[in-house]
């Protein structure tokens, strides 16, 4: 079992699932900087026997599930690989949560907010989607699997479900949302909620350590358009950068699966984190900070 600290309490021991992934790597580095005991694994979540063996070997107090199938180079891959997507995003995610539940382990699931689409009740300049709003976007097989599994997994009393959207890091890693759209020949110009990892990943550790459970929209407050993002990128990071826009109808002709566009309401998250004296900056402020850090690091 995990070691006991000077106060006679069990010290936190983290096990990150999806250990060779992008978000998993950021989590591991963050926990190491915080001098937390952390391990990572690449065991397939759908392999129940292997999952149980790994949990018994490491004996974590907290599992951080950053594994899952998003497709390479994008979610279009999931359209042609549906069984593999189901095994990872549905069977695997539920299996890991269930094994953690049986062993009394807190499980944080890094999920997605790409299960919504702007509608009459939620126009782009109106209120954001709440955690309690039913999913209304099934335009991609990826989003459909994520929405279905959330409906089930939210009933596990040991699970914290964090809905990321279009995650952004302080570098130009291929998985970074900014890297992706900066390489597109054309981009749509629609406001969306985004997750700046530097702001939100420390919050995920904070929530996990406090034993919080349930669903949280895990983005910076507010929404920002693709043009606003790329304008800030040009002005701060890459002055020579240019881009072109196209419409949703034009985009639909070059992609296999639809893309979610939505704003998530972050009131619940902001309120919870305020109780822990942690603030998450508005998305416009957050992007400016992100790009300023890139500039300081000499990233172009």
N, C-alpha and C positions, 0 to 999 in steps of 0.2 A: 504494500500500500504506500501512498505518498507519505513523505516524511512529516514529522510534527515540528511546528515552530516553537519558539521560547514561551509562547503563551498557551501551549498545549493544544493548539489548533492545527488542523491538517493544512500543510502548505499546498498552494495551488500548483498543479502539474498539468501542462497543456500538451495535447496531442493534436497536430494539424493534419487533417485528411486532404489529400491532393497535394502532397508535399513537393512535387516538381512543377506546380502551377505558378502562375503570375501572382495572384492575390496571396496564395499560400506563402510564397517567398517573402512578400512584404510583411505578412504577419509574423513569420519566424524572426526576421530581422528586428522588428519592433519589440517582440517579447525578449529577445536577447539583449537589446539595448536597455530594457527595463529590468534586466537581471532576473527574469523569470525562468523557471525550469520548463523547457520546451523541447518537444520531439516532433518529428514529422514522419508521415508514412505515405506510400503509394499503393498500399493494399487496395484492391478493387472493392468498392463498397457493397456490391451485390454478392460477394463471396462470404456467406454468413460465418462459416467455420473459421476462415482466415481473419475476419473482423473480430470475432470473439477472442481468438488467440492473441491478436495484437493488443486488444484492450486488457487482456489478462497479463500480457508481458510488460506493458508500459504502466498500467494502473493509473491512468490520468484522472484528475478531478474534473477536467474540462476538455471536451472535444470541440475543435473548430473545423467545421466541414466546409472547406473551400474547394472541394472536388465537384465534378459534374461535367456534363457534356454541352458545350456551347457551339461546337463545330469549328472547323478550320477550312478556309480563312474566316468564315462567318456562319451565321445560323442557317444559311441555305443548305449547308452540309447535312443538317438534321433531317431535311425533307427526304433525302435519299438514303438515310441510315436510321430509319425509325426504330428498329429493334434495339440497336446499340444505344440510341438516345433514351429509350424507355428503361433499359437495364441500368443505366447510370442515373438519370434524373428522377426516376420513379422508384424502381425496385431497390436500387442502391441507397438512395437517400432515406427511404423508409426503413430499410434494413439497419443502417447505421444508427438511426434515431432509436429504433426498437432495442437494439443491443445495448445502447447507452442507457436507455430507460431501465432495462432489466438489471443493470449493474449500478444504478443510482448515479450516473454520470451526467453532468450538465452538457447539453449539446447545442452549439450555436451553428445555425445553418445560414450560409451566405446565399440568399435566394435572389430573386429578381423582381423589379417593379414593372418589367416589360410585359405585363398582363392586362394593361389598360390601353384604351384609345380614346382620345377626345370625343365627346358626344354632346348632346343638347344640354344635359345637366352639368357637364364638365367641359365647357369650351376652353380654348387655350388661354383666354384672358379671364377665366372664371375660377371657381374654387377647385382645389386639387382633390384627387381621389384619396379617400380615407382607408385605413387598414381594414375597415369593416365592409367596404364596398365590394360587391362581387366582381370577379374578373369579367371584362367585356371584350377582350381581344383574343382571338384564336386564329389570327392571320398567319401564324407560323407554327409548325409542329413543336418547335422548341418552347415557345410561350405557352402552348396548350399543355405540354407535360408539366411545366413549372406551376401553372395555375392549379392543375389537378392535384399535384402532390402537396401543395400548400394547404388545400382544403382538408386533407387528411392529417398531415403532420402537425397542424396547429392544435390538434387535440392531445398531443403528447405533452404531459405536464413538465417535462424536463427540457423542452425545446425553445430556444430563442431564434426567431426567424427574422432576418434582416434583409430587406428588399433593396438591393443596389440597383442603380441605373447608370449605364454608360460610364463606367468607372474611369478615372483619370489619375495618372501618377505624375510625379515631378520629373519624369524623363520622357523620352520618346520611344518607349518599349512598343513592340508591335501590337500588344493587346490594349494599349492606351487608346481611349476613344478619340483623342485629339490626333494621334498618329494616324488612325484609320481615316478620319474625314479629311485630313490634310493631304492624303494620297488619292482621294477620289477625284475623278475627272469633273464630276458635278456633285453638288450637295443640295439637299432640300433646306429650306429656311423656316424651321418650325421651333417654337420654344419647347424645351424639355427639362425635366429634372435630371440632374447629374450628381454623381458621387465622387468627390475629390478625396482620394484615399488618405492623404496626409491628415485631413480633418476627421475622417470617419473611422478609420481603423483603430486608433486609440480608444475611441468611444465604444467599439465592439468589445474590446478587452475589459473596459470598465463595466459594461452591462453584464458580461459573462461572469466577472468576478463577484458581482453583487447578486448573482443568481437570477437575474431577470429572465422572464419567459414571455412567450406570445409574439405577435407580429408587429414589426416596426417598419415604417417607410424610412429607408436608410440613405437619404440623400441630403445634400445641402439645401437649406430653405430657398424657395423660389424656383424660377425656371429661366433658362437662357436659350436663345436661338443659336443655330449653327453659325449664322453670320456674325453674331456678337462674339462667339467663341473665337472664330477665325480672325476677326478684327483685332481682338486682344492679342492673339498669337502673333499676328503680323506686327502690331505696334511694339510689342515687348520682346519677342524672341527672334522673329525672322522678317526683317523689313522688306525683303524682296518678294514675299509670299503673295500669290494671287489665287483666286478660285472663281468658279462659275456656279451659278444656281440652276436647278431645274425643278419642275413641278412634281408633285406626288404621282401624277399620271405618267409622266416621263420616267420617273424612277421605277414604277411598277413594270415597265417594259424590260428592265435590265436586271431584275432580281427575281429569285425563285419564290421566296417567302416574303410576306408582308412585314413591315417594321412598325413597332409600337411607338406612338408619340403621345406623351402625357405629362402632366404635372402631378406630383404626389404631395399630399398635405403632410407636413412634418411637425405639426403641433404636438403630437404625442411624444415623439422623439425629443424635441427641444425641451419640453416640460420635464421629462424623465432625467435628461442629462443636466438640466439646471439644478436639480436636487443634488447632483454630484459635483456641482461647481464646474461644469464643463460646457463650453459654448461652441456651437458650430456656426461658422460665418455664412452669410448669404452667398448664393452661388456666384454672383458677379464679383464680390469681394474675394471669394475663394479662388476663382479662376485667375484673378489678377495676382494673388499671392503665389499661386502655383507657377505661373509664367515668370514672375520675378525670381523665384527660386531656380527655375531653368536657366534664366539669363545669368544669374550669379554663378551657376555651375558651368557656364560656358556652353550650354546645350543649344544647338541651332538646327 
